[in-house]
Amino acid sequence: MTLQKNWYLGFLGLIGLYKLPQVMDFFGAGGSWWDLAGALWLFWFLFFIPEDDPQKADDGA
């Protein structure tokens, strides 16, 4: 398993933690749709998930 090519972009997901109270306001107090768009920053955390190296994959033998 190796890190993804652009693993450092996962740090942009930290902005999503900053926007999280605004996202929660959208669901609780009826905030604007822009507040909900703040949740999209959390998807940047997916760059931290390692990927399988196809050349080192086990062939099941």
C-alpha distance matrix in Angstrom:
0.0 3.8 7.0 9.3 12.1 14.7 13.1 16.4 18.2 17.0 19.8 22.3 21.6 23.7 26.7 26.3 27.0 30.1 31.2 30.7 34.3 35.6 33.4 34.9 38.4 37.9 37.6 40.2 42.9 42.5 41.0 40.5 37.9 36.6 35.6 33.5 31.8 30.5 28.0 26.2 24.9 22.8 20.7 19.3 17.3 14.9 13.5 11.9 9.7 6.0 5.5 4.5 5.4 9.0 10.3 8.4 9.0 11.6 15.0 16.5 18.8
3.8 0.0 3.8 6.4 8.8 11.4 10.0 13.3 15.3 14.6 17.3 19.8 19.7 21.8 24.6 24.7 25.6 28.4 29.6 29.5 33.2 34.3 32.4 34.1 37.4 37.0 37.0 39.7 42.1 41.6 39.9 39.2 36.6 35.0 34.2 32.3 30.3 28.9 26.8 24.7 23.2 21.4 19.4 17.4 15.7 13.8 11.5 10.2 9.1 5.4 5.6 6.4 6.4 10.2 11.3 10.4 11.7 14.7 17.9 19.8 22.1
7.0 3.8 0.0 3.8 6.5 8.1 6.3 9.6 11.6 11.0 13.6 16.1 16.2 18.3 21.0 21.3 22.3 25.0 26.2 26.3 30.0 31.0 29.3 31.2 34.4 34.0 34.3 36.9 39.2 38.7 36.7 36.0 33.5 31.7 30.9 29.2 27.1 25.6 23.7 21.6 19.8 18.3 16.4 14.0 12.6 11.0 8.2 7.1 7.1 4.5 6.2 8.7 9.4 12.9 14.5 14.0 15.0 18.2 21.2 23.1 25.6
9.3 6.4 3.8 0.0 3.8 5.5 5.1 8.8 9.8 9.9 13.1 14.7 15.1 17.7 19.9 20.1 21.7 24.2 25.0 25.4 29.2 29.7 27.9 30.2 33.1 32.4 32.9 35.8 37.8 37.0 35.0 33.9 31.2 29.4 29.0 27.2 24.8 23.7 21.9 19.4 17.9 16.8 14.4 12.1 11.5 9.5 6.4 7.2 7.3 5.8 6.2 9.3 10.1 12.9 14.9 15.3 16.0 19.4 22.0 24.1 26.8
12.1 8.8 6.5 3.8 0.0 3.8 5.8 8.5 9.5 11.0 13.7 15.0 16.2 18.8 20.6 21.3 23.2 25.2 26.0 26.9 30.7 30.9 29.4 31.9 34.6 33.9 34.7 37.6 39.4 38.4 36.1 34.7 32.0 29.9 29.9 28.4 25.6 24.5 23.3 20.4 18.8 18.5 16.1 13.3 13.6 12.0 8.5 10.0 10.9 9.6 9.5 12.1 11.9 14.3 15.8 16.8 18.1 21.7 24.1 26.5 29.1
14.7 11.4 8.1 5.5 3.8 0.0 3.8 5.5 5.8 7.9 10.4 11.4 13.0 15.5 17.0 18.0 20.1 21.8 22.6 23.8 27.5 27.6 26.3 29.0 31.5 30.8 31.9 34.7 36.3 35.3 32.9 31.5 28.9 26.6 26.6 25.3 22.5 21.2 20.3 17.5 15.5 15.6 13.6 10.3 11.2 10.4 6.7 8.8 10.7 10.7 11.6 14.7 15.2 17.7 19.5 20.3 21.3 24.8 27.3 29.5 32.2
13.1 10.0 6.3 5.1 5.8 3.8 0.0 3.8 5.4 5.7 8.2 10.2 11.2 13.4 15.6 16.4 17.9 20.0 21.2 22.0 25.7 26.3 25.0 27.3 30.1 29.8 30.6 33.2 35.1 34.4 32.1 31.1 28.8 26.6 26.0 24.7 22.3 20.6 19.3 17.1 14.7 14.1 12.6 9.3 8.9 8.7 5.0 5.5 8.1 8.5 10.5 13.9 14.9 18.0 19.8 19.9 20.8 24.0 26.8 28.7 31.4
16.4 13.3 9.6 8.8 8.5 5.5 3.8 0.0 3.8 5.2 5.9 8.2 10.1 11.6 13.6 15.2 16.6 18.1 19.7 20.9 24.4 25.0 24.2 26.7 29.2 29.1 30.4 32.7 34.3 33.8 31.1 30.2 28.1 25.5 25.0 24.2 21.7 19.6 19.0 16.9 14.0 14.0 13.3 9.6 9.6 10.7 7.5 7.8 11.2 12.0 14.3 17.7 18.5 21.6 23.2 23.3 24.4 27.6 30.5 32.4 35.1
18.2 15.3 11.6 9.8 9.5 5.8 5.4 3.8 0.0 3.8 5.3 5.6 7.8 10.1 11.3 12.7 14.8 16.1 17.1 18.6 22.1 22.3 21.4 24.1 26.5 26.1 27.5 30.0 31.4 30.7 28.0 26.8 24.6 22.0 21.7 20.9 18.2 16.3 15.8 13.5 10.7 11.2 10.4 6.6 7.9 9.1 6.5 8.2 11.5 13.1 15.0 18.6 19.8 22.6 24.6 25.0 25.7 28.9 31.6 33.4 36.3
17.0 14.6 11.0 9.9 11.0 7.9 5.7 5.2 3.8 0.0 3.8 5.3 5.5 7.9 10.1 10.7 12.3 14.4 15.5 16.4 20.0 20.6 19.5 21.8 24.5 24.4 25.4 27.8 29.5 29.1 26.7 25.9 23.8 21.6 20.7 19.6 17.4 15.3 14.1 12.4 9.5 8.9 8.4 4.9 4.5 6.6 4.9 5.6 9.0 11.4 13.9 17.6 19.5 22.3 24.7 24.5 24.8 27.8 30.6 32.0 35.0
19.8 17.3 13.6 13.1 13.7 10.4 8.2 5.9 5.3 3.8 0.0 3.8 5.2 5.6 8.0 9.8 10.8 12.2 14.1 15.3 18.7 19.5 19.0 21.3 23.7 24.1 25.4 27.4 28.9 28.7 26.1 25.5 23.9 21.3 20.1 19.8 17.7 15.0 14.5 13.4 9.9 9.7 10.6 7.3 6.9 10.0 8.7 8.5 12.2 14.5 17.3 21.0 22.6 25.7 27.8 27.5 28.1 31.0 33.9 35.3 38.2
22.3 19.8 16.1 14.7 15.0 11.4 10.2 8.2 5.6 5.3 3.8 0.0 3.8 5.2 5.7 7.6 9.7 10.6 11.7 13.5 16.9 17.0 16.6 19.3 21.5 21.5 23.1 25.3 26.5 26.0 23.2 22.3 20.6 17.8 17.0 16.8 14.4 11.8 11.9 10.5 6.8 8.0 9.0 5.9 7.4 10.3 9.6 10.7 14.0 16.6 19.0 22.8 24.5 27.3 29.6 29.7 30.0 33.0 35.7 37.1 40.2
21.6 19.7 16.2 15.1 16.2 13.0 11.2 10.1 7.8 5.5 5.2 3.8 0.0 3.8 5.2 5.2 7.2 9.2 10.1 10.9 14.5 15.1 14.1 16.5 19.1 19.2 20.4 22.6 24.2 23.8 21.4 20.9 19.2 16.9 15.5 14.8 13.0 10.3 9.4 8.6 5.2 4.7 6.5 4.7 4.9 8.5 9.1 9.7 12.5 15.7 18.3 22.0 24.3 27.0 29.6 29.4 29.3 32.0 34.7 35.7 39.0
23.7 21.8 18.3 17.7 18.8 15.5 13.4 11.6 10.1 7.9 5.6 5.2 3.8 0.0 3.8 5.2 5.2 6.8 9.0 10.0 13.1 14.3 14.1 16.1 18.5 19.3 20.6 22.3 23.7 23.9 21.3 21.3 20.2 17.7 15.8 15.8 14.6 11.2 10.9 11.2 7.7 7.3 10.1 8.5 7.9 11.7 12.2 11.9 15.0 18.1 21.0 24.7 26.9 29.8 32.2 31.7 31.8 34.5 37.3 38.3 41.4
26.7 24.6 21.0 19.9 20.6 17.0 15.6 13.6 11.3 10.1 8.0 5.7 5.2 3.8 0.0 3.8 5.4 5.0 6.4 8.7 11.5 11.8 12.1 14.7 16.5 17.1 19.0 20.7 21.6 21.5 18.6 18.3 17.3 14.5 12.8 13.4 11.9 8.4 9.3 9.7 6.2 7.5 10.5 9.3 10.1 13.6 14.2 14.8 17.7 20.9 23.5 27.2 29.4 32.1 34.6 34.4 34.5 37.2 39.9 41.0 44.2
26.3 24.7 21.3 20.1 21.3 18.0 16.4 15.2 12.7 10.7 9.8 7.6 5.2 5.2 3.8 0.0 3.8 5.3 5.0 6.0 9.5 9.9 9.2 11.7 14.0 14.3 15.8 17.8 19.1 18.9 16.4 16.3 15.1 12.9 10.9 10.6 9.7 6.2 5.9 7.2 4.5 4.8 8.3 8.6 9.1 12.3 13.9 14.5 16.8 20.3 22.8 26.4 29.0 31.5 34.3 34.1 33.7 36.2 38.8 39.6 42.9
27.0 25.6 22.3 21.7 23.2 20.1 17.9 16.6 14.8 12.3 10.8 9.7 7.2 5.2 5.4 3.8 0.0 3.8 5.4 5.1 8.1 9.9 9.8 11.2 13.7 14.9 16.0 17.3 18.9 19.5 17.2 17.9 17.3 15.4 12.6 12.7 12.7 9.1 8.6 10.6 8.3 7.3 11.1 11.2 10.6 14.1 15.7 15.4 17.8 21.3 24.1 27.7 30.3 33.1 35.8 35.1 34.8 37.1 39.9 40.4 43.7
30.1 28.4 25.0 24.2 25.2 21.8 20.0 18.1 16.1 14.4 12.2 10.6 9.2 6.8 5.0 5.3 3.8 0.0 3.8 5.6 7.3 8.5 9.8 11.5 13.0 14.6 16.4 17.3 18.2 18.8 16.1 16.7 16.7 14.2 11.5 12.8 12.7 8.9 9.9 12.0 9.5 9.9 13.6 13.4 13.5 17.1 18.3 18.3 21.0 24.4 27.2 30.8 33.3 36.0 38.6 38.2 38.0 40.5 43.2 43.9 47.2
31.2 29.6 26.2 25.0 26.0 22.6 21.2 19.7 17.1 15.5 14.1 11.7 10.1 9.0 6.4 5.0 5.4 3.8 0.0 3.8 5.7 5.5 6.5 8.9 10.2 11.1 13.3 14.6 15.3 15.4 12.6 13.0 12.9 10.6 7.8 9.0 9.2 5.6 7.1 9.7 8.2 9.2 12.7 13.3 14.1 17.2 18.8 19.4 21.7 25.3 27.7 31.3 33.9 36.4 39.3 39.0 38.5 41.0 43.6 44.2 47.6
30.7 29.5 26.3 25.4 26.9 23.8 22.0 20.9 18.6 16.4 15.3 13.5 10.9 10.0 8.7 6.0 5.1 5.6 3.8 0.0 3.8 5.4 5.0 6.2 8.7 10.0 11.1 12.3 13.8 14.5 12.5 13.6 13.5 12.2 8.8 9.0 10.3 7.2 6.9 10.3 9.5 9.0 12.6 14.0 13.9 16.8 19.1 19.3 21.1 24.8 27.3 30.8 33.7 36.1 39.1 38.5 37.8 40.0 42.5 42.9 46.3
34.3 33.2 30.0 29.2 30.7 27.5 25.7 24.4 22.1 20.0 18.7 16.9 14.5 13.1 11.5 9.5 8.1 7.3 5.7 3.8 0.0 3.8 5.4 5.1 6.3 8.8 10.2 10.3 11.3 12.6 10.8 12.8 13.7 12.7 9.0 10.2 12.3 9.6 10.0 13.5 13.0 12.8 16.4 17.8 17.7 20.7 22.9 23.0 24.8 28.5 31.1 34.5 37.4 39.9 42.9 42.3 41.5 43.7 46.2 46.4 49.8
35.6 34.3 31.0 29.7 30.9 27.6 26.3 25.0 22.3 20.6 19.5 17.0 15.1 14.3 11.8 9.9 9.9 8.5 5.5 5.4 3.8 0.0 3.8 5.4 5.0 6.5 9.1 9.8 9.9 10.3 7.7 9.1 10.2 9.1 5.4 7.4 9.6 7.5 9.0 12.3 12.4 13.1 16.2 17.8 18.5 21.2 23.4 24.1 25.9 29.6 31.8 35.4 38.2 40.4 43.5 43.2 42.4 44.8 47.1 47.5 51.0
33.4 32.4 29.3 27.9 29.4 26.3 25.0 24.2 21.4 19.5 19.0 16.6 14.1 14.1 12.1 9.2 9.8 9.8 6.5 5.0 5.4 3.8 0.0 3.8 5.4 5.2 6.9 8.9 10.1 9.9 8.0 9.2 9.0 8.8 5.2 5.0 7.8 6.4 6.4 10.0 11.0 11.1 13.9 16.1 16.7 18.9 21.5 22.4 23.7 27.5 29.5 32.9 35.9 38.0 41.2 40.9 39.9 42.1 44.2 44.6 48.1
34.9 34.1 31.2 30.2 31.9 29.0 27.3 26.7 24.1 21.8 21.3 19.3 16.5 16.1 14.7 11.7 11.2 11.5 8.9 6.2 5.1 5.4 3.8 0.0 3.8 5.3 5.4 6.2 8.3 9.3 8.6 11.0 11.6 12.0 8.4 8.2 11.4 10.1 9.5 13.2 14.1 13.5 16.4 18.7 18.8 21.0 23.8 24.2 25.3 29.1 31.3 34.5 37.7 39.8 43.0 42.5 41.3 43.3 45.5 45.5 49.0
38.4 37.4 34.4 33.1 34.6 31.5 30.1 29.2 26.5 24.5 23.7 21.5 19.1 18.5 16.5 14.0 13.7 13.0 10.2 8.7 6.3 5.0 5.4 3.8 0.0 3.8 5.4 5.0 5.2 6.5 5.6 8.8 10.5 11.1 7.7 8.7 12.1 11.2 11.7 15.3 16.2 16.3 19.2 21.4 21.8 24.1 26.8 27.4 28.7 32.5 34.6 37.9 41.0 43.1 46.3 45.9 44.8 46.8 49.0 49.1 52.7
37.9 37.0 34.0 32.4 33.9 30.8 29.8 29.1 26.1 24.4 24.1 21.5 19.2 19.3 17.1 14.3 14.9 14.6 11.1 10.0 8.8 6.5 5.2 5.3 3.8 0.0 3.8 5.7 5.9 4.8 4.0 6.3 7.4 8.9 6.2 6.2 9.9 10.2 10.6 13.7 15.5 15.8 18.1 20.6 21.5 23.4 26.1 27.2 28.2 32.0 33.7 37.0 40.1 41.9 45.3 45.1 43.8 45.9 47.8 48.0 51.7
37.6 37.0 34.3 32.9 34.7 31.9 30.6 30.4 27.5 25.4 25.4 23.1 20.4 20.6 19.0 15.8 16.0 16.4 13.3 11.1 10.2 9.1 6.9 5.4 5.4 3.8 0.0 3.8 6.2 5.9 7.2 9.7 10.1 12.2 9.6 8.4 12.2 12.6 11.8 15.0 17.0 16.6 18.7 21.6 22.0 23.5 26.7 27.5 28.1 31.9 33.5 36.6 39.9 41.6 45.0 44.7 43.1 45.0 46.8 46.8 50.4
40.2 39.7 36.9 35.8 37.6 34.7 33.2 32.7 30.0 27.8 27.4 25.3 22.6 22.3 20.7 17.8 17.3 17.3 14.6 12.3 10.3 9.8 8.9 6.2 5.0 5.7 3.8 0.0 3.8 5.9 7.9 11.2 12.8 14.6 11.6 11.5 15.3 15.1 14.7 18.2 19.7 19.2 21.7 24.4 24.6 26.4 29.4 29.9 30.7 34.5 36.4 39.5 42.8 44.7 48.1 47.6 46.1 47.8 49.8 49.6 53.2
42.9 42.1 39.2 37.8 39.4 36.3 35.1 34.3 31.4 29.5 28.9 26.5 24.2 23.7 21.6 19.1 18.9 18.2 15.3 13.8 11.3 9.9 10.1 8.3 5.2 5.9 6.2 3.8 0.0 3.8 5.8 9.5 12.0 13.7 11.2 12.1 15.7 15.7 16.2 19.5 20.9 21.1 23.6 26.1 26.7 28.7 31.5 32.2 33.3 37.1 39.0 42.2 45.4 47.2 50.6 50.2 48.9 50.8 52.8 52.7 56.3
42.5 41.6 38.7 37.0 38.4 35.3 34.4 33.8 30.7 29.1 28.7 26.0 23.8 23.9 21.5 18.9 19.5 18.8 15.4 14.5 12.6 10.3 9.9 9.3 6.5 4.8 5.9 5.9 3.8 0.0 3.8 6.7 8.9 11.3 9.7 10.2 13.6 14.5 15.2 18.0 20.0 20.5 22.6 25.2 26.2 27.9 30.7 31.9 32.9 36.6 38.2 41.5 44.6 46.2 49.6 49.5 48.1 50.2 51.9 52.1 55.7
41.0 39.9 36.7 35.0 36.1 32.9 32.1 31.1 28.0 26.7 26.1 23.2 21.4 21.3 18.6 16.4 17.2 16.1 12.6 12.5 10.8 7.7 8.0 8.6 5.6 4.0 7.2 7.9 5.8 3.8 0.0 3.8 6.8 8.2 6.5 8.1 11.1 11.7 13.1 15.8 17.4 18.5 20.7 23.0 24.3 26.2 28.7 30.0 31.3 35.0 36.7 40.1 43.1 44.8 48.1 48.2 47.0 49.3 51.2 51.5 55.2
40.5 39.2 36.0 33.9 34.7 31.5 31.1 30.2 26.8 25.9 25.5 22.3 20.9 21.3 18.3 16.3 17.9 16.7 13.0 13.6 12.8 9.1 9.2 11.0 8.8 6.3 9.7 11.2 9.5 6.7 3.8 0.0 3.8 5.3 5.5 7.1 9.2 10.7 12.6 14.6 16.4 18.1 19.9 22.0 23.8 25.6 27.8 29.5 30.9 34.5 36.0 39.4 42.1 43.8 47.1 47.4 46.3 48.7 50.5 51.1 54.8
37.9 36.6 33.5 31.2 32.0 28.9 28.8 28.1 24.6 23.8 23.9 20.6 19.2 20.2 17.3 15.1 17.3 16.7 12.9 13.5 13.7 10.2 9.0 11.6 10.5 7.4 10.1 12.8 12.0 8.9 6.8 3.8 0.0 3.8 5.3 5.1 6.5 9.1 10.6 11.9 14.3 16.1 17.3 19.6 21.7 23.0 25.3 27.3 28.4 31.9 33.1 36.5 39.2 40.6 44.0 44.4 43.3 45.7 47.4 48.1 51.8
36.6 35.0 31.7 29.4 29.9 26.6 26.6 25.5 22.0 21.6 21.3 17.8 16.9 17.7 14.5 12.9 15.4 14.2 10.6 12.2 12.7 9.1 8.8 12.0 11.1 8.9 12.2 14.6 13.7 11.3 8.2 5.3 3.8 0.0 3.8 5.3 4.9 6.8 9.5 10.4 12.1 14.5 16.0 17.6 20.0 21.7 23.5 25.5 27.1 30.6 31.9 35.5 38.0 39.6 42.8 43.3 42.5 45.1 47.0 47.9 51.5
35.6 34.2 30.9 29.0 29.9 26.6 26.0 25.0 21.7 20.7 20.1 17.0 15.5 15.8 12.8 10.9 12.6 11.5 7.8 8.8 9.0 5.4 5.2 8.4 7.7 6.2 9.6 11.6 11.2 9.7 6.5 5.5 5.3 3.8 0.0 3.8 5.4 5.4 7.8 10.0 11.3 13.0 15.2 17.0 18.7 20.8 22.9 24.4 26.0 29.6 31.3 34.9 37.6 39.4 42.6 42.8 41.9 44.4 46.4 47.1 50.7
33.5 32.3 29.2 27.2 28.4 25.3 24.7 24.2 20.9 19.6 19.8 16.8 14.8 15.8 13.4 10.6 12.7 12.8 9.0 9.0 10.2 7.4 5.0 8.2 8.7 6.2 8.4 11.5 12.1 10.2 8.1 7.1 5.1 5.3 3.8 0.0 3.8 5.2 5.7 7.9 10.2 11.3 13.0 15.4 17.1 18.6 21.1 22.7 23.9 27.5 29.0 32.4 35.2 36.9 40.2 40.4 39.2 41.6 43.5 44.1 47.7
31.8 30.3 27.1 24.8 25.6 22.5 22.3 21.7 18.2 17.4 17.7 14.4 13.0 14.6 11.9 9.7 12.7 12.7 9.2 10.3 12.3 9.6 7.8 11.4 12.1 9.9 12.2 15.3 15.7 13.6 11.1 9.2 6.5 4.9 5.4 3.8 0.0 3.8 5.3 5.6 8.0 10.1 11.1 13.1 15.5 16.9 18.9 21.0 22.4 25.8 27.1 30.6 33.2 34.8 38.0 38.5 37.6 40.2 42.0 42.9 46.5
30.5 28.9 25.6 23.7 24.5 21.2 20.6 19.6 16.3 15.3 15.0 11.8 10.3 11.2 8.4 6.2 9.1 8.9 5.6 7.2 9.6 7.5 6.4 10.1 11.2 10.2 12.6 15.1 15.7 14.5 11.7 10.7 9.1 6.8 5.4 5.2 3.8 0.0 3.8 5.3 5.9 8.0 10.2 11.6 13.5 15.7 17.5 19.1 20.9 24.5 26.2 29.8 32.4 34.4 37.5 37.7 37.0 39.6 41.8 42.6 46.2
28.0 26.8 23.7 21.9 23.3 20.3 19.3 19.0 15.8 14.1 14.5 11.9 9.4 10.9 9.3 5.9 8.6 9.9 7.1 6.9 10.0 9.0 6.4 9.5 11.7 10.6 11.8 14.7 16.2 15.2 13.1 12.6 10.6 9.5 7.8 5.7 5.3 3.8 0.0 3.8 5.3 5.6 7.7 10.1 11.4 13.1 15.6 17.1 18.3 22.0 23.7 27.2 30.0 32.0 35.2 35.2 34.2 36.7 38.8 39.4 43.0
26.2 24.7 21.6 19.4 20.4 17.5 17.1 16.9 13.5 12.4 13.4 10.5 8.6 11.2 9.7 7.2 10.6 12.0 9.7 10.3 13.5 12.3 10.0 13.2 15.3 13.7 15.0 18.2 19.5 18.0 15.8 14.6 11.9 10.4 10.0 7.9 5.6 5.3 3.8 0.0 3.8 5.3 5.6 7.8 10.1 11.3 13.4 15.5 16.8 20.2 21.5 25.1 27.7 29.4 32.6 33.0 32.1 34.8 36.8 37.7 41.3
24.9 23.2 19.8 17.9 18.8 15.5 14.7 14.0 10.7 9.5 9.9 6.8 5.2 7.7 6.2 4.5 8.3 9.5 8.2 9.5 13.0 12.4 11.0 14.1 16.2 15.5 17.0 19.7 20.9 20.0 17.4 16.4 14.3 12.1 11.3 10.2 8.0 5.9 5.3 3.8 0.0 3.8 5.4 5.8 8.1 10.3 11.8 13.5 15.6 18.9 20.7 24.4 26.8 29.0 32.0 32.1 31.7 34.5 36.7 37.8 41.2
22.8 21.4 18.3 16.8 18.5 15.6 14.1 14.0 11.2 8.9 9.7 8.0 4.7 7.3 7.5 4.8 7.3 9.9 9.2 9.0 12.8 13.1 11.1 13.5 16.3 15.8 16.6 19.2 21.1 20.5 18.5 18.1 16.1 14.5 13.0 11.3 10.1 8.0 5.6 5.3 3.8 0.0 3.8 5.4 5.8 8.1 10.5 11.5 13.1 16.7 18.8 22.4 25.1 27.4 30.4 30.2 29.6 32.1 34.5 35.3 38.7
20.7 19.4 16.4 14.4 16.1 13.6 12.6 13.3 10.4 8.4 10.6 9.0 6.5 10.1 10.5 8.3 11.1 13.6 12.7 12.6 16.4 16.2 13.9 16.4 19.2 18.1 18.7 21.7 23.6 22.6 20.7 19.9 17.3 16.0 15.2 13.0 11.1 10.2 7.7 5.6 5.4 3.8 0.0 3.8 5.3 5.7 8.3 10.3 11.2 14.7 16.2 19.7 22.4 24.4 27.5 27.6 26.8 29.5 31.6 32.6 36.1
19.3 17.4 14.0 12.1 13.3 10.3 9.3 9.6 6.6 4.9 7.3 5.9 4.7 8.5 9.3 8.6 11.2 13.4 13.3 14.0 17.8 17.8 16.1 18.7 21.4 20.6 21.6 24.4 26.1 25.2 23.0 22.0 19.6 17.6 17.0 15.4 13.1 11.6 10.1 7.8 5.8 5.4 3.8 0.0 3.8 5.3 6.0 8.2 10.3 13.3 15.1 18.8 21.1 23.4 26.2 26.4 26.1 29.0 31.4 32.7 36.0
17.3 15.7 12.6 11.5 13.6 11.2 8.9 9.6 7.9 4.5 6.9 7.4 4.9 7.9 10.1 9.1 10.6 13.5 14.1 13.9 17.7 18.5 16.7 18.8 21.8 21.5 22.0 24.6 26.7 26.2 24.3 23.8 21.7 20.0 18.7 17.1 15.5 13.5 11.4 10.1 8.1 5.8 5.3 3.8 0.0 3.8 5.3 5.7 7.8 11.2 13.7 17.4 19.9 22.5 25.3 24.9 24.6 27.2 29.9 30.9 34.1
14.9 13.8 11.0 9.5 12.0 10.4 8.7 10.7 9.1 6.6 10.0 10.3 8.5 11.7 13.6 12.3 14.1 17.1 17.2 16.8 20.7 21.2 18.9 21.0 24.1 23.4 23.5 26.4 28.7 27.9 26.2 25.6 23.0 21.7 20.8 18.6 16.9 15.7 13.1 11.3 10.3 8.1 5.7 5.3 3.8 0.0 3.8 5.3 5.6 9.0 10.7 14.3 17.0 19.3 22.3 22.1 21.5 24.2 26.6 27.6 31.0
13.5 11.5 8.2 6.4 8.5 6.7 5.0 7.5 6.5 4.9 8.7 9.6 9.1 12.2 14.2 13.9 15.7 18.3 18.8 19.1 22.9 23.4 21.5 23.8 26.8 26.1 26.7 29.4 31.5 30.7 28.7 27.8 25.3 23.5 22.9 21.1 18.9 17.5 15.6 13.4 11.8 10.5 8.3 6.0 5.3 3.8 0.0 3.8 5.5 7.7 9.5 13.3 15.3 17.9 20.5 20.6 20.5 23.6 26.1 27.6 30.7
11.9 10.2 7.1 7.2 10.0 8.8 5.5 7.8 8.2 5.6 8.5 10.7 9.7 11.9 14.8 14.5 15.4 18.3 19.4 19.3 23.0 24.1 22.4 24.2 27.4 27.2 27.5 29.9 32.2 31.9 30.0 29.5 27.3 25.5 24.4 22.7 21.0 19.1 17.1 15.5 13.5 11.5 10.3 8.2 5.7 5.3 3.8 0.0 3.8 6.2 9.3 12.9 15.1 18.2 20.5 19.9 20.0 22.7 25.6 26.8 29.8
9.7 9.1 7.1 7.3 10.9 10.7 8.1 11.2 11.5 9.0 12.2 14.0 12.5 15.0 17.7 16.8 17.8 21.0 21.7 21.1 24.8 25.9 23.7 25.3 28.7 28.2 28.1 30.7 33.3 32.9 31.3 30.9 28.4 27.1 26.0 23.9 22.4 20.9 18.3 16.8 15.6 13.1 11.2 10.3 7.8 5.6 5.5 3.8 0.0 3.8 6.6 10.0 12.8 15.6 18.3 17.5 17.0 19.6 22.4 23.4 26.5
6.0 5.4 4.5 5.8 9.6 10.7 8.5 12.0 13.1 11.4 14.5 16.6 15.7 18.1 20.9 20.3 21.3 24.4 25.3 24.8 28.5 29.6 27.5 29.1 32.5 32.0 31.9 34.5 37.1 36.6 35.0 34.5 31.9 30.6 29.6 27.5 25.8 24.5 22.0 20.2 18.9 16.7 14.7 13.3 11.2 9.0 7.7 6.2 3.8 0.0 3.8 6.8 9.3 12.5 14.8 13.9 13.8 16.5 19.5 20.8 23.7
5.5 5.6 6.2 6.2 9.5 11.6 10.5 14.3 15.0 13.9 17.3 19.0 18.3 21.0 23.5 22.8 24.1 27.2 27.7 27.3 31.1 31.8 29.5 31.3 34.6 33.7 33.5 36.4 39.0 38.2 36.7 36.0 33.1 31.9 31.3 29.0 27.1 26.2 23.7 21.5 20.7 18.8 16.2 15.1 13.7 10.7 9.5 9.3 6.6 3.8 0.0 3.8 6.5 9.1 11.9 11.5 11.1 14.1 16.7 18.4 21.4
4.5 6.4 8.7 9.3 12.1 14.7 13.9 17.7 18.6 17.6 21.0 22.8 22.0 24.7 27.2 26.4 27.7 30.8 31.3 30.8 34.5 35.4 32.9 34.5 37.9 37.0 36.6 39.5 42.2 41.5 40.1 39.4 36.5 35.5 34.9 32.4 30.6 29.8 27.2 25.1 24.4 22.4 19.7 18.8 17.4 14.3 13.3 12.9 10.0 6.8 3.8 0.0 3.8 6.0 8.8 8.1 7.3 10.4 13.0 14.8 17.7
5.4 6.4 9.4 10.1 11.9 15.2 14.9 18.5 19.8 19.5 22.6 24.5 24.3 26.9 29.4 29.0 30.3 33.3 33.9 33.7 37.4 38.2 35.9 37.7 41.0 40.1 39.9 42.8 45.4 44.6 43.1 42.1 39.2 38.0 37.6 35.2 33.2 32.4 30.0 27.7 26.8 25.1 22.4 21.1 19.9 17.0 15.3 15.1 12.8 9.3 6.5 3.8 0.0 3.8 5.5 5.5 6.2 9.9 12.4 15.0 17.3
9.0 10.2 12.9 12.9 14.3 17.7 18.0 21.6 22.6 22.3 25.7 27.3 27.0 29.8 32.1 31.5 33.1 36.0 36.4 36.1 39.9 40.4 38.0 39.8 43.1 41.9 41.6 44.7 47.2 46.2 44.8 43.8 40.6 39.6 39.4 36.9 34.8 34.4 32.0 29.4 29.0 27.4 24.4 23.4 22.5 19.3 17.9 18.2 15.6 12.5 9.1 6.0 3.8 0.0 3.8 5.5 5.1 8.7 10.1 13.2 15.6
10.3 11.3 14.5 14.9 15.8 19.5 19.8 23.2 24.6 24.7 27.8 29.6 29.6 32.2 34.6 34.3 35.8 38.6 39.3 39.1 42.9 43.5 41.2 43.0 46.3 45.3 45.0 48.1 50.6 49.6 48.1 47.1 44.0 42.8 42.6 40.2 38.0 37.5 35.2 32.6 32.0 30.4 27.5 26.2 25.3 22.3 20.5 20.5 18.3 14.8 11.9 8.8 5.5 3.8 0.0 3.8 5.6 8.8 10.2 13.6 15.1
8.4 10.4 14.0 15.3 16.8 20.3 19.9 23.3 25.0 24.5 27.5 29.7 29.4 31.7 34.4 34.1 35.1 38.2 39.0 38.5 42.3 43.2 40.9 42.5 45.9 45.1 44.7 47.6 50.2 49.5 48.2 47.4 44.4 43.3 42.8 40.4 38.5 37.7 35.2 33.0 32.1 30.2 27.6 26.4 24.9 22.1 20.6 19.9 17.5 13.9 11.5 8.1 5.5 5.5 3.8 0.0 3.8 6.4 9.0 11.8 13.2
9.0 11.7 15.0 16.0 18.1 21.3 20.8 24.4 25.7 24.8 28.1 30.0 29.3 31.8 34.5 33.7 34.8 38.0 38.5 37.8 41.5 42.4 39.9 41.3 44.8 43.8 43.1 46.1 48.9 48.1 47.0 46.3 43.3 42.5 41.9 39.2 37.6 37.0 34.2 32.1 31.7 29.6 26.8 26.1 24.6 21.5 20.5 20.0 17.0 13.8 11.1 7.3 6.2 5.1 5.6 3.8 0.0 3.8 6.3 8.9 11.1
11.6 14.7 18.2 19.4 21.7 24.8 24.0 27.6 28.9 27.8 31.0 33.0 32.0 34.5 37.2 36.2 37.1 40.5 41.0 40.0 43.7 44.8 42.1 43.3 46.8 45.9 45.0 47.8 50.8 50.2 49.3 48.7 45.7 45.1 44.4 41.6 40.2 39.6 36.7 34.8 34.5 32.1 29.5 29.0 27.2 24.2 23.6 22.7 19.6 16.5 14.1 10.4 9.9 8.7 8.8 6.4 3.8 0.0 3.8 5.5 7.5
15.0 17.9 21.2 22.0 24.1 27.3 26.8 30.5 31.6 30.6 33.9 35.7 34.7 37.3 39.9 38.8 39.9 43.2 43.6 42.5 46.2 47.1 44.2 45.5 49.0 47.8 46.8 49.8 52.8 51.9 51.2 50.5 47.4 47.0 46.4 43.5 42.0 41.8 38.8 36.8 36.7 34.5 31.6 31.4 29.9 26.6 26.1 25.6 22.4 19.5 16.7 13.0 12.4 10.1 10.2 9.0 6.3 3.8 0.0 3.8 5.7
16.5 19.8 23.1 24.1 26.5 29.5 28.7 32.4 33.4 32.0 35.3 37.1 35.7 38.3 41.0 39.6 40.4 43.9 44.2 42.9 46.4 47.5 44.6 45.5 49.1 48.0 46.8 49.6 52.7 52.1 51.5 51.1 48.1 47.9 47.1 44.1 42.9 42.6 39.4 37.7 37.8 35.3 32.6 32.7 30.9 27.6 27.6 26.8 23.4 20.8 18.4 14.8 15.0 13.2 13.6 11.8 8.9 5.5 3.8 0.0 3.8
18.8 22.1 25.6 26.8 29.1 32.2 31.4 35.1 36.3 35.0 38.2 40.2 39.0 41.4 44.2 42.9 43.7 47.2 47.6 46.3 49.8 51.0 48.1 49.0 52.7 51.7 50.4 53.2 56.3 55.7 55.2 54.8 51.8 51.5 50.7 47.7 46.5 46.2 43.0 41.3 41.2 38.7 36.1 36.0 34.1 31.0 30.7 29.8 26.5 23.7 21.4 17.7 17.3 15.6 15.1 13.2 11.1 7.5 5.7 3.8 0.0
